[in-house]
Amino acid sequence: MGRVGEDAELVPVEVVGVRQHLADDEIVVLLLDPDSELLVPILIGPSEASAIASAQAGIVPPRPMTHDLLRDVLLATGSGLTRVEITRLEDGVFHAELVLQTGPRVDSRASDAIALALRFGCPVLCSAEVVAVAGIEVRTTTSEQDLERFRRFLDVVTPDDFGSGEEPGEDTRAD
């Protein structure tokens, strides 16, 4: 898929949450396109899972984590985040862009863009082509039950359930 940018058809998606597959230790963030009833799973790492889960749970860390810091830097420089766009899928890798309030678009990993969108409370949009290619059909009766069970799971899961949340090589000593 080529570069998408502002001309591509984008659809709003709901960030359902993160889920860990016990069999293969993979973690995904699930995006739901309610209009097409397609669920887009994006493979992410434990740090990103922790960042997404903590933002959805409204957890405020005692010291800013990376995504909190980026939010604070954007706000301190007089910008904010209008929306994030999942723009393309290349060789199994999802690409995204941050659309800043001041106009610029910034290349981003999809997981980081989602974590930041949740901190700003802004929309997540996805290329309709990406949804069509990567989306998994949601079966209405089973999927509604699964989504409800998953939402209940999100109510009790903590970011620590996905690992330390620290980035590799990061100094974890107290400041």
VMD Tcl script that builds the backbone (N, CA, C; Angstrom):
set m [mol new atoms 525]
animate dup $m
set s [atomselect $m all]
$s set {name element resname resid chain x y z} {
  {N N MET 1 A 0.849 -1.181 0.000}
  {CA C MET 1 A 0.000 0.000 0.000}
  {C C MET 1 A 0.883 1.227 0.000}
  {N N GLY 2 A 0.540 2.200 -0.755}
  {CA C GLY 2 A 1.328 3.415 -0.821}
  {C C GLY 2 A 1.006 4.379 0.300}
  {N N ARG 3 A 1.633 5.531 0.230}
  {CA C ARG 3 A 1.430 6.564 1.238}
  {C C ARG 3 A -0.014 7.040 1.156}
  {N N VAL 4 A -0.642 7.232 2.312}
  {CA C VAL 4 A -2.059 7.560 2.332}
  {C C VAL 4 A -2.255 9.052 2.473}
  {N N GLY 5 A -1.868 9.634 3.609}
  {CA C GLY 5 A -2.014 11.065 3.805}
  {C C GLY 5 A -3.456 11.501 3.889}
  {N N GLU 6 A -3.677 12.779 3.593}
  {CA C GLU 6 A -4.989 13.375 3.807}
  {C C GLU 6 A -6.023 13.010 2.751}
  {N N ASP 7 A -5.600 12.436 1.609}
  {CA C ASP 7 A -6.535 12.164 0.526}
  {C C ASP 7 A -7.266 10.826 0.663}
  {N N ALA 8 A -6.740 9.918 1.450}
  {CA C ALA 8 A -7.327 8.586 1.570}
  {C C ALA 8 A -8.614 8.635 2.382}
  {N N GLU 9 A -9.481 7.659 2.118}
  {CA C GLU 9 A -10.697 7.537 2.905}
  {C C GLU 9 A -10.339 6.980 4.276}
  {N N LEU 10 A -10.695 7.724 5.296}
  {CA C LEU 10 A -10.420 7.315 6.669}
  {C C LEU 10 A -11.731 7.057 7.379}
  {N N VAL 11 A -11.732 6.038 8.246}
  {CA C VAL 11 A -12.930 5.716 9.013}
  {C C VAL 11 A -12.592 5.786 10.500}
  {N N PRO 12 A -13.519 6.289 11.304}
  {CA C PRO 12 A -13.267 6.310 12.752}
  {C C PRO 12 A -13.319 4.899 13.312}
  {N N VAL 13 A -12.392 4.601 14.216}
  {CA C VAL 13 A -12.364 3.294 14.871}
  {C C VAL 13 A -12.365 3.490 16.379}
  {N N GLU 14 A -12.898 2.495 17.064}
  {CA C GLU 14 A -12.919 2.486 18.524}
  {C C GLU 14 A -11.750 1.635 19.007}
  {N N VAL 15 A -11.001 2.172 19.978}
  {CA C VAL 15 A -9.928 1.393 20.579}
  {C C VAL 15 A -10.584 0.496 21.628}
  {N N VAL 16 A -10.754 -0.775 21.287}
  {CA C VAL 16 A -11.407 -1.718 22.185}
  {C C VAL 16 A -10.509 -1.988 23.386}
  {N N GLY 17 A -9.228 -2.156 23.146}
  {CA C GLY 17 A -8.286 -2.383 24.229}
  {C C GLY 17 A -7.199 -3.343 23.812}
  {N N VAL 18 A -6.413 -3.766 24.793}
  {CA C VAL 18 A -5.319 -4.700 24.533}
  {C C VAL 18 A -5.708 -6.087 25.008}
  {N N ARG 19 A -5.119 -7.083 24.353}
  {CA C ARG 19 A -5.405 -8.460 24.719}
  {C C ARG 19 A -4.153 -9.286 24.510}
  {N N GLN 20 A -3.868 -10.154 25.457}
  {CA C GLN 20 A -2.714 -11.028 25.344}
  {C C GLN 20 A -3.186 -12.430 25.015}
  {N N HIS 21 A -2.602 -13.013 23.965}
  {CA C HIS 21 A -2.894 -14.391 23.602}
  {C C HIS 21 A -1.968 -15.273 24.425}
  {N N LEU 22 A -2.540 -16.058 25.314}
  {CA C LEU 22 A -1.737 -16.868 26.220}
  {C C LEU 22 A -0.918 -17.924 25.487}
  {N N ALA 23 A -1.442 -18.477 24.424}
  {CA C ALA 23 A -0.763 -19.564 23.721}
  {C C ALA 23 A 0.570 -19.126 23.123}
  {N N ASP 24 A 0.616 -17.937 22.549}
  {CA C ASP 24 A 1.844 -17.515 21.873}
  {C C ASP 24 A 2.452 -16.244 22.452}
  {N N ASP 25 A 1.967 -15.790 23.586}
  {CA C ASP 25 A 2.509 -14.606 24.274}
  {C C ASP 25 A 2.498 -13.337 23.421}
  {N N GLU 26 A 1.640 -13.276 22.423}
  {CA C GLU 26 A 1.536 -12.068 21.620}
  {C C GLU 26 A 0.489 -11.146 22.232}
  {N N ILE 27 A 0.745 -9.853 22.125}
  {CA C ILE 27 A -0.190 -8.856 22.630}
  {C C ILE 27 A -0.679 -8.040 21.440}
  {N N VAL 28 A -1.987 -7.806 21.385}
  {CA C VAL 28 A -2.556 -6.997 20.312}
  {C C VAL 28 A -3.402 -5.880 20.914}
  {N N VAL 29 A -3.496 -4.786 20.174}
  {CA C VAL 29 A -4.497 -3.776 20.469}
  {C C VAL 29 A -5.575 -3.976 19.413}
  {N N LEU 30 A -6.818 -3.923 19.851}
  {CA C LEU 30 A -7.939 -4.176 18.945}
  {C C LEU 30 A -8.643 -2.868 18.608}
  {N N LEU 31 A -8.807 -2.619 17.315}
  {CA C LEU 31 A -9.546 -1.454 16.821}
  {C C LEU 31 A -10.807 -1.963 16.150}
  {N N LEU 32 A -11.927 -1.350 16.452}
  {CA C LEU 32 A -13.201 -1.773 15.883}
  {C C LEU 32 A -13.754 -0.687 14.983}
  {N N ASP 33 A -14.044 -1.074 13.739}
  {CA C ASP 33 A -14.785 -0.198 12.825}
  {C C ASP 33 A -16.244 -0.604 12.952}
  {N N PRO 34 A -17.045 0.179 13.690}
  {CA C PRO 34 A -18.425 -0.233 13.940}
  {C C PRO 34 A -19.284 -0.287 12.682}
  {N N ASP 35 A -18.977 0.523 11.675}
  {CA C ASP 35 A -19.786 0.530 10.460}
  {C C ASP 35 A -19.623 -0.753 9.653}
  {N N SER 36 A -18.387 -1.201 9.481}
  {CA C SER 36 A -18.155 -2.425 8.703}
  {C C SER 36 A -18.173 -3.672 9.587}
  {N N GLU 37 A -18.228 -3.473 10.908}
  {CA C GLU 37 A -18.166 -4.563 11.882}
  {C C GLU 37 A -16.911 -5.408 11.691}
  {N N LEU 38 A -15.780 -4.714 11.438}
  {CA C LEU 38 A -14.495 -5.373 11.307}
  {C C LEU 38 A -13.612 -4.971 12.483}
  {N N LEU 39 A -12.886 -5.940 13.004}
  {CA C LEU 39 A -11.982 -5.740 14.118}
  {C C LEU 39 A -10.560 -5.841 13.573}
  {N N VAL 40 A -9.750 -4.799 13.802}
  {CA C VAL 40 A -8.379 -4.778 13.304}
  {C C VAL 40 A -7.429 -5.030 14.472}
  {N N PRO 41 A -6.748 -6.198 14.485}
  {CA C PRO 41 A -5.770 -6.471 15.535}
  {C C PRO 41 A -4.392 -5.973 15.111}
  {N N ILE 42 A -3.720 -5.246 16.001}
  {CA C ILE 42 A -2.375 -4.754 15.718}
  {C C ILE 42 A -1.448 -5.329 16.782}
  {N N LEU 43 A -0.438 -6.069 16.351}
  {CA C LEU 43 A 0.523 -6.669 17.255}
  {C C LEU 43 A 1.379 -5.565 17.879}
  {N N ILE 44 A 1.481 -5.561 19.222}
  {CA C ILE 44 A 2.242 -4.539 19.931}
  {C C ILE 44 A 3.107 -5.193 21.004}
  {N N GLY 45 A 4.024 -4.414 21.551}
  {CA C GLY 45 A 4.890 -4.899 22.618}
  {C C GLY 45 A 4.283 -4.641 23.987}
  {N N PRO 46 A 4.889 -5.205 25.032}
  {CA C PRO 46 A 4.357 -5.049 26.386}
  {C C PRO 46 A 4.379 -3.608 26.894}
  {N N SER 47 A 5.375 -2.823 26.512}
  {CA C SER 47 A 5.425 -1.420 26.947}
  {C C SER 47 A 4.260 -0.630 26.370}
  {N N GLU 48 A 3.997 -0.850 25.090}
  {CA C GLU 48 A 2.893 -0.150 24.439}
  {C C GLU 48 A 1.554 -0.628 24.995}
  {N N ALA 49 A 1.454 -1.929 25.271}
  {CA C ALA 49 A 0.226 -2.469 25.862}
  {C C ALA 49 A -0.038 -1.812 27.208}
  {N N SER 50 A 1.008 -1.677 28.003}
  {CA C SER 50 A 0.886 -1.037 29.307}
  {C C SER 50 A 0.456 0.422 29.157}
  {N N ALA 51 A 1.047 1.120 28.195}
  {CA C ALA 51 A 0.714 2.532 27.973}
  {C C ALA 51 A -0.742 2.689 27.537}
  {N N ILE 52 A -1.213 1.801 26.680}
  {CA C ILE 52 A -2.596 1.871 26.204}
  {C C ILE 52 A -3.564 1.498 27.322}
  {N N ALA 53 A -3.278 0.403 28.024}
  {CA C ALA 53 A -4.167 -0.051 29.096}
  {C C ALA 53 A -4.248 0.973 30.222}
  {N N SER 54 A -3.127 1.580 30.588}
  {CA C SER 54 A -3.154 2.560 31.680}
  {C C SER 54 A -3.923 3.809 31.269}
  {N N ALA 55 A -3.799 4.224 30.012}
  {CA C ALA 55 A -4.560 5.400 29.552}
  {C C ALA 55 A -6.050 5.095 29.546}
  {N N GLN 56 A -6.423 3.901 29.099}
  {CA C GLN 56 A -7.840 3.547 29.085}
  {C C GLN 56 A -8.402 3.443 30.496}
  {N N ALA 57 A -7.568 3.032 31.437}
  {CA C ALA 57 A -8.010 2.891 32.827}
  {C C ALA 57 A -7.940 4.215 33.589}
  {N N GLY 58 A -7.398 5.256 32.943}
  {CA C GLY 58 A -7.296 6.555 33.605}
  {C C GLY 58 A -6.222 6.617 34.678}
  {N N ILE 59 A -5.240 5.723 34.604}
  {CA C ILE 59 A -4.161 5.692 35.585}
  {C C ILE 59 A -3.166 6.806 35.293}
  {N N VAL 60 A -2.880 7.602 36.313}
  {CA C VAL 60 A -1.893 8.670 36.187}
  {C C VAL 60 A -0.652 8.226 36.963}
  {N N PRO 61 A 0.476 8.013 36.259}
  {CA C PRO 61 A 1.674 7.549 36.949}
  {C C PRO 61 A 2.266 8.659 37.819}
  {N N PRO 62 A 3.009 8.280 38.870}
  {CA C PRO 62 A 3.613 9.292 39.731}
  {C C PRO 62 A 4.643 10.143 38.992}
  {N N ARG 63 A 5.296 9.574 38.003}
  {CA C ARG 63 A 6.231 10.298 37.140}
  {C C ARG 63 A 5.789 10.037 35.708}
  {N N PRO 64 A 5.923 11.018 34.824}
  {CA C PRO 64 A 5.441 10.820 33.451}
  {C C PRO 64 A 6.193 9.707 32.719}
  {N N MET 65 A 5.417 8.823 32.113}
  {CA C MET 65 A 5.998 7.817 31.223}
  {C C MET 65 A 6.162 8.489 29.852}
  {N N THR 66 A 6.737 7.770 28.908}
  {CA C THR 66 A 7.090 8.363 27.617}
  {C C THR 66 A 5.909 9.044 26.927}
  {N N HIS 67 A 4.751 8.386 26.853}
  {CA C HIS 67 A 3.601 8.967 26.158}
  {C C HIS 67 A 3.029 10.159 26.917}
  {N N ASP 68 A 3.095 10.115 28.250}
  {CA C ASP 68 A 2.665 11.265 29.055}
  {C C ASP 68 A 3.599 12.445 28.806}
  {N N LEU 69 A 4.890 12.156 28.737}
  {CA C LEU 69 A 5.883 13.189 28.485}
  {C C LEU 69 A 5.657 13.833 27.122}
  {N N LEU 70 A 5.424 13.028 26.097}
  {CA C LEU 70 A 5.186 13.573 24.761}
  {C C LEU 70 A 3.936 14.452 24.750}
  {N N ARG 71 A 2.875 14.000 25.425}
  {CA C ARG 71 A 1.668 14.828 25.538}
  {C C ARG 71 A 2.002 16.166 26.194}
  {N N ASP 72 A 2.736 16.114 27.301}
  {CA C ASP 72 A 3.082 17.333 28.029}
  {C C ASP 72 A 3.958 18.270 27.195}
  {N N VAL 73 A 4.889 17.707 26.413}
  {CA C VAL 73 A 5.750 18.528 25.548}
  {C C VAL 73 A 4.914 19.204 24.466}
  {N N LEU 74 A 4.010 18.456 23.844}
  {CA C LEU 74 A 3.155 19.056 22.813}
  {C C LEU 74 A 2.331 20.204 23.390}
  {N N LEU 75 A 1.746 19.978 24.551}
  {CA C LEU 75 A 0.941 21.026 25.179}
  {C C LEU 75 A 1.794 22.228 25.579}
  {N N ALA 76 A 3.001 21.977 26.079}
  {CA C ALA 76 A 3.886 23.065 26.500}
  {C C ALA 76 A 4.352 23.913 25.323}
  {N N THR 77 A 4.390 23.321 24.136}
  {CA C THR 77 A 4.822 24.071 22.955}
  {C C THR 77 A 3.648 24.709 22.217}
  {N N GLY 78 A 2.478 24.658 22.821}
  {CA C GLY 78 A 1.324 25.328 22.231}
  {C C GLY 78 A 0.591 24.502 21.197}
  {N N SER 79 A 0.838 23.224 21.168}
  {CA C SER 79 A 0.116 22.368 20.232}
  {C C SER 79 A -0.669 21.337 21.020}
  {N N GLY 80 A -1.378 20.574 20.301}
  {CA C GLY 80 A -2.121 19.454 20.855}
  {C C GLY 80 A -2.241 18.453 19.732}
  {N N LEU 81 A -3.043 17.461 19.942}
  {CA C LEU 81 A -3.228 16.421 18.944}
  {C C LEU 81 A -4.672 16.463 18.463}
  {N N THR 82 A -4.860 16.685 17.172}
  {CA C THR 82 A -6.195 16.722 16.588}
  {C C THR 82 A -6.761 15.313 16.432}
  {N N ARG 83 A -5.928 14.423 15.883}
  {CA C ARG 83 A -6.334 13.039 15.657}
  {C C ARG 83 A -5.091 12.232 15.308}
  {N N VAL 84 A -5.244 10.916 15.333}
  {CA C VAL 84 A -4.211 10.044 14.793}
  {C C VAL 84 A -4.828 9.252 13.660}
  {N N GLU 85 A -3.996 8.924 12.695}
  {CA C GLU 85 A -4.457 8.188 11.528}
  {C C GLU 85 A -3.579 6.962 11.326}
  {N N ILE 86 A -4.210 5.800 11.282}
  {CA C ILE 86 A -3.512 4.578 10.889}
  {C C ILE 86 A -3.569 4.603 9.367}
  {N N THR 87 A -2.431 4.880 8.736}
  {CA C THR 87 A -2.430 5.230 7.321}
  {C C THR 87 A -2.190 4.078 6.368}
  {N N ARG 88 A -1.373 3.104 6.792}
  {CA C ARG 88 A -1.054 2.029 5.844}
  {C C ARG 88 A -0.524 0.809 6.581}
  {N N LEU 89 A -0.482 -0.280 5.833}
  {CA C LEU 89 A 0.039 -1.552 6.309}
  {C C LEU 89 A 1.043 -2.026 5.273}
  {N N GLU 90 A 2.315 -2.137 5.695}
  {CA C GLU 90 A 3.372 -2.571 4.777}
  {C C GLU 90 A 4.136 -3.717 5.412}
  {N N ASP 91 A 4.189 -4.838 4.745}
  {CA C ASP 91 A 4.917 -6.008 5.230}
  {C C ASP 91 A 4.540 -6.363 6.662}
  {N N GLY 92 A 3.259 -6.283 6.970}
  {CA C GLY 92 A 2.776 -6.647 8.294}
  {C C GLY 92 A 2.955 -5.573 9.358}
  {N N VAL 93 A 3.460 -4.405 8.988}
  {CA C VAL 93 A 3.698 -3.312 9.935}
  {C C VAL 93 A 2.691 -2.189 9.676}
  {N N PHE 94 A 1.976 -1.794 10.747}
  {CA C PHE 94 A 1.021 -0.695 10.647}
  {C C PHE 94 A 1.763 0.630 10.845}
  {N N HIS 95 A 1.465 1.587 9.970}
  {CA C HIS 95 A 2.074 2.912 10.051}
  {C C HIS 95 A 0.987 3.930 10.395}
  {N N ALA 96 A 1.381 4.963 11.126}
  {CA C ALA 96 A 0.411 5.970 11.542}
  {C C ALA 96 A 1.018 7.356 11.438}
  {N N GLU 97 A 0.163 8.351 11.559}
  {CA C GLU 97 A 0.591 9.742 11.607}
  {C C GLU 97 A -0.155 10.448 12.721}
  {N N LEU 98 A 0.578 11.310 13.420}
  {CA C LEU 98 A -0.032 12.197 14.395}
  {C C LEU 98 A -0.390 13.473 13.650}
  {N N VAL 99 A -1.617 13.943 13.770}
  {CA C VAL 99 A -2.021 15.195 13.134}
  {C C VAL 99 A -2.114 16.230 14.248}
  {N N LEU 100 A -1.119 17.118 14.284}
  {CA C LEU 100 A -1.030 18.117 15.344}
  {C C LEU 100 A -1.992 19.265 15.098}
  {N N GLN 101 A -2.428 19.910 16.176}
  {CA C GLN 101 A -3.355 21.045 16.063}
  {C C GLN 101 A -2.739 22.199 15.293}
  {N N THR 102 A -1.419 22.317 15.348}
  {CA C THR 102 A -0.750 23.407 14.646}
  {C C THR 102 A -0.527 23.109 13.167}
  {N N GLY 103 A -0.953 21.917 12.705}
  {CA C GLY 103 A -0.896 21.610 11.286}
  {C C GLY 103 A 0.030 20.492 10.858}
  {N N PRO 104 A 1.222 20.382 11.435}
  {CA C PRO 104 A 2.125 19.330 10.950}
  {C C PRO 104 A 1.586 17.923 11.190}
  {N N ARG 105 A 2.080 17.008 10.347}
  {CA C ARG 105 A 1.783 15.591 10.479}
  {C C ARG 105 A 3.111 14.915 10.817}
  {N N VAL 106 A 3.102 14.015 11.812}
  {CA C VAL 106 A 4.323 13.377 12.278}
  {C C VAL 106 A 4.181 11.861 12.147}
  {N N ASP 107 A 5.158 11.232 11.483}
  {CA C ASP 107 A 5.174 9.780 11.327}
  {C C ASP 107 A 5.260 9.125 12.701}
  {N N SER 108 A 4.552 8.010 12.888}
  {CA C SER 108 A 4.504 7.347 14.185}
  {C C SER 108 A 4.240 5.866 14.019}
  {N N ARG 109 A 4.667 5.087 15.015}
  {CA C ARG 109 A 4.216 3.703 15.082}
  {C C ARG 109 A 2.746 3.748 15.484}
  {N N ALA 110 A 1.972 2.800 14.997}
  {CA C ALA 110 A 0.539 2.785 15.297}
  {C C ALA 110 A 0.289 2.681 16.800}
  {N N SER 111 A 1.042 1.843 17.491}
  {CA C SER 111 A 0.830 1.663 18.931}
  {C C SER 111 A 1.098 2.949 19.708}
  {N N ASP 112 A 2.153 3.672 19.333}
  {CA C ASP 112 A 2.446 4.939 20.005}
  {C C ASP 112 A 1.370 5.977 19.711}
  {N N ALA 113 A 0.903 6.004 18.476}
  {CA C ALA 113 A -0.144 6.951 18.101}
  {C C ALA 113 A -1.425 6.688 18.886}
  {N N ILE 114 A -1.783 5.419 19.055}
  {CA C ILE 114 A -2.989 5.060 19.810}
  {C C ILE 114 A -2.836 5.458 21.274}
  {N N ALA 115 A -1.674 5.157 21.860}
  {CA C ALA 115 A -1.429 5.516 23.263}
  {C C ALA 115 A -1.533 7.025 23.458}
  {N N LEU 116 A -1.027 7.791 22.508}
  {CA C LEU 116 A -1.089 9.250 22.609}
  {C C LEU 116 A -2.515 9.763 22.398}
  {N N ALA 117 A -3.240 9.178 21.447}
  {CA C ALA 117 A -4.628 9.583 21.197}
  {C C ALA 117 A -5.473 9.406 22.448}
  {N N LEU 118 A -5.258 8.308 23.158}
  {CA C LEU 118 A -6.024 8.064 24.382}
  {C C LEU 118 A -5.713 9.115 25.442}
  {N N ARG 119 A -4.479 9.588 25.488}
  {CA C ARG 119 A -4.104 10.612 26.466}
  {C C ARG 119 A -4.697 11.974 26.118}
  {N N PHE 120 A -4.890 12.221 24.835}
  {CA C PHE 120 A -5.500 13.481 24.406}
  {C C PHE 120 A -7.019 13.383 24.290}
  {N N GLY 121 A -7.542 12.174 24.270}
  {CA C GLY 121 A -8.976 12.002 24.077}
  {C C GLY 121 A -9.410 12.381 22.670}
  {N N CYS 122 A -8.524 12.181 21.705}
  {CA C CYS 122 A -8.843 12.557 20.324}
  {C C CYS 122 A -9.170 11.319 19.499}
  {N N PRO 123 A -9.773 11.522 18.336}
  {CA C PRO 123 A -10.190 10.387 17.500}
  {C C PRO 123 A -9.018 9.596 16.923}
  {N N VAL 124 A -9.263 8.311 16.732}
  {CA C VAL 124 A -8.357 7.437 15.990}
  {C C VAL 124 A -9.086 7.085 14.704}
  {N N LEU 125 A -8.445 7.392 13.590}
  {CA C LEU 125 A -9.005 7.076 12.277}
  {C C LEU 125 A -8.105 6.047 11.619}
  {N N CYS 126 A -8.696 5.235 10.774}
  {CA C CYS 126 A -7.930 4.199 10.086}
  {C C CYS 126 A -8.283 4.226 8.605}
  {N N SER 127 A -7.289 4.023 7.782}
  {CA C SER 127 A -7.521 3.918 6.352}
  {C C SER 127 A -8.539 2.814 6.094}
  {N N ALA 128 A -9.547 3.123 5.286}
  {CA C ALA 128 A -10.564 2.121 4.949}
  {C C ALA 128 A -9.917 0.923 4.268}
  {N N GLU 129 A -8.858 1.159 3.507}
  {CA C GLU 129 A -8.149 0.071 2.832}
  {C C GLU 129 A -7.474 -0.839 3.858}
  {N N VAL 130 A -6.890 -0.256 4.906}
  {CA C VAL 130 A -6.255 -1.054 5.962}
  {C C VAL 130 A -7.312 -1.886 6.688}
  {N N VAL 131 A -8.457 -1.283 6.982}
  {CA C VAL 131 A -9.542 -2.019 7.642}
  {C C VAL 131 A -9.979 -3.185 6.770}
  {N N ALA 132 A -10.117 -2.942 5.462}
  {CA C ALA 132 A -10.572 -3.997 4.552}
  {C C ALA 132 A -9.560 -5.136 4.462}
  {N N VAL 133 A -8.271 -4.810 4.462}
  {CA C VAL 133 A -7.228 -5.826 4.314}
  {C C VAL 133 A -6.958 -6.566 5.626}
  {N N ALA 134 A -6.889 -5.829 6.741}
  {CA C ALA 134 A -6.475 -6.428 8.014}
  {C C ALA 134 A -7.641 -6.767 8.934}
  {N N GLY 135 A -8.839 -6.275 8.601}
  {CA C GLY 135 A -9.983 -6.471 9.486}
  {C C GLY 135 A -10.479 -7.899 9.521}
  {N N ILE 136 A -10.931 -8.282 10.697}
  {CA C ILE 136 A -11.522 -9.597 10.915}
  {C C ILE 136 A -13.003 -9.372 11.184}
  {N N GLU 137 A -13.834 -10.129 10.503}
  {CA C GLU 137 A -15.282 -9.955 10.651}
  {C C GLU 137 A -15.717 -10.245 12.079}
  {N N VAL 138 A -16.531 -9.363 12.599}
  {CA C VAL 138 A -17.077 -9.534 13.939}
  {C C VAL 138 A -18.412 -10.234 13.802}
  {N N ARG 139 A -18.538 -11.383 14.463}
  {CA C ARG 139 A -19.821 -12.092 14.460}
  {C C ARG 139 A -20.686 -11.454 15.532}
  {N N THR 140 A -21.860 -11.014 15.173}
  {CA C THR 140 A -22.675 -10.192 16.060}
  {C C THR 140 A -22.952 -10.799 17.426}
  {N N THR 141 A -23.453 -12.013 17.520}
  {CA C THR 141 A -23.797 -12.521 18.848}
  {C C THR 141 A -22.562 -12.860 19.666}
  {N N THR 142 A -21.665 -13.635 19.106}
  {CA C THR 142 A -20.464 -14.018 19.848}
  {C C THR 142 A -19.589 -12.813 20.110}
  {N N SER 143 A -19.386 -11.958 19.106}
  {CA C SER 143 A -18.468 -10.841 19.279}
  {C C SER 143 A -18.972 -9.861 20.336}
  {N N GLU 144 A -20.263 -9.633 20.389}
  {CA C GLU 144 A -20.783 -8.729 21.419}
  {C C GLU 144 A -20.502 -9.289 22.806}
  {N N GLN 145 A -20.672 -10.595 22.957}
  {CA C GLN 145 A -20.363 -11.225 24.240}
  {C C GLN 145 A -18.865 -11.153 24.521}
  {N N ASP 146 A -18.042 -11.432 23.500}
  {CA C ASP 146 A -16.591 -11.372 23.677}
  {C C ASP 146 A -16.142 -9.959 24.014}
  {N N LEU 147 A -16.696 -8.980 23.304}
  {CA C LEU 147 A -16.315 -7.592 23.578}
  {C C LEU 147 A -16.730 -7.187 24.984}
  {N N GLU 148 A -17.889 -7.620 25.428}
  {CA C GLU 148 A -18.331 -7.296 26.784}
  {C C GLU 148 A -17.431 -7.957 27.817}
  {N N ARG 149 A -17.074 -9.227 27.599}
  {CA C ARG 149 A -16.141 -9.914 28.504}
  {C C ARG 149 A -14.797 -9.197 28.512}
  {N N PHE 150 A -14.345 -8.779 27.331}
  {CA C PHE 150 A -13.068 -8.091 27.238}
  {C C PHE 150 A -13.123 -6.737 27.952}
  {N N ARG 151 A -14.228 -6.027 27.812}
  {CA C ARG 151 A -14.365 -4.737 28.516}
  {C C ARG 151 A -14.343 -4.951 30.032}
  {N N ARG 152 A -14.975 -6.039 30.511}
  {CA C ARG 152 A -14.923 -6.363 31.949}
  {C C ARG 152 A -13.493 -6.675 32.364}
  {N N PHE 153 A -12.767 -7.384 31.498}
  {CA C PHE 153 A -11.355 -7.676 31.763}
  {C C PHE 153 A -10.561 -6.375 31.886}
  {N N LEU 154 A -10.832 -5.420 31.003}
  {CA C LEU 154 A -10.117 -4.141 31.059}
  {C C LEU 154 A -10.390 -3.395 32.361}
  {N N ASP 155 A -11.541 -3.636 32.973}
  {CA C ASP 155 A -11.861 -2.985 34.243}
  {C C ASP 155 A -10.973 -3.471 35.380}
  {N N VAL 156 A -10.440 -4.684 35.267}
  {CA C VAL 156 A -9.657 -5.238 36.370}
  {C C VAL 156 A -8.172 -5.377 36.050}
  {N N VAL 157 A -7.776 -5.311 34.786}
  {CA C VAL 157 A -6.379 -5.471 34.431}
  {C C VAL 157 A -5.601 -4.215 34.814}
  {N N THR 158 A -4.346 -4.407 35.183}
  {CA C THR 158 A -3.471 -3.270 35.481}
  {C C THR 158 A -2.331 -3.273 34.477}
  {N N PRO 159 A -1.664 -2.137 34.270}
  {CA C PRO 159 A -0.530 -2.107 33.344}
  {C C PRO 159 A 0.570 -3.098 33.730}
  {N N ASP 160 A 0.714 -3.389 35.029}
  {CA C ASP 160 A 1.737 -4.335 35.469}
  {C C ASP 160 A 1.488 -5.739 34.929}
  {N N ASP 161 A 0.249 -6.039 34.538}
  {CA C ASP 161 A -0.061 -7.351 33.990}
  {C C ASP 161 A 0.619 -7.594 32.644}
  {N N PHE 162 A 1.137 -6.534 32.019}
  {CA C PHE 162 A 1.772 -6.648 30.707}
  {C C PHE 162 A 3.275 -6.483 30.781}
  {N N GLY 163 A 3.861 -6.511 31.941}
  {CA C GLY 163 A 5.305 -6.345 32.085}
  {C C GLY 163 A 5.592 -5.051 32.796}
  {N N SER 164 A 6.846 -4.665 32.786}
  {CA C SER 164 A 7.288 -3.509 33.569}
  {C C SER 164 A 6.808 -2.189 33.000}
  {N N GLY 165 A 6.584 -2.124 31.677}
  {CA C GLY 165 A 6.206 -0.854 31.070}
  {C C GLY 165 A 7.402 0.035 30.818}
  {N N GLU 166 A 8.576 -0.387 31.264}
  {CA C GLU 166 A 9.794 0.386 31.030}
  {C C GLU 166 A 10.322 0.054 29.653}
  {N N GLU 167 A 10.975 0.995 29.028}
  {CA C GLU 167 A 11.543 0.767 27.728}
  {C C GLU 167 A 12.910 0.119 27.889}
  {N N PRO 168 A 13.352 -0.694 26.927}
  {CA C PRO 168 A 14.650 -1.346 27.041}
  {C C PRO 168 A 15.751 -0.328 27.260}
  {N N GLY 169 A 16.630 -0.613 28.196}
  {CA C GLY 169 A 17.748 0.280 28.457}
  {C C GLY 169 A 17.394 1.477 29.300}
  {N N GLU 170 A 16.151 1.602 29.704}
  {CA C GLU 170 A 15.737 2.774 30.470}
  {C C GLU 170 A 16.192 2.627 31.905}
  {N N ASP 171 A 16.673 3.716 32.481}
  {CA C ASP 171 A 17.109 3.728 33.866}
  {C C ASP 171 A 15.863 3.723 34.744}
  {N N THR 172 A 15.705 2.678 35.564}
  {CA C THR 172 A 14.499 2.555 36.369}
  {C C THR 172 A 14.688 3.042 37.793}
  {N N ARG 173 A 15.852 3.620 38.087}
  {CA C ARG 173 A 16.073 4.144 39.427}
  {C C ARG 173 A 15.226 5.379 39.646}
  {N N ALA 174 A 14.840 5.617 40.890}
  {CA C ALA 174 A 14.026 6.787 41.230}
  {C C ALA 174 A 14.822 8.049 41.006}
  {N N ASP 175 A 14.133 9.106 40.586}
  {CA C ASP 175 A 14.789 10.408 40.369}
  {C C ASP 175 A 15.045 11.088 41.685}
}
mol reanalyze $m
mol bondsrecalc $m
mol representation Tube
mol addrep $m
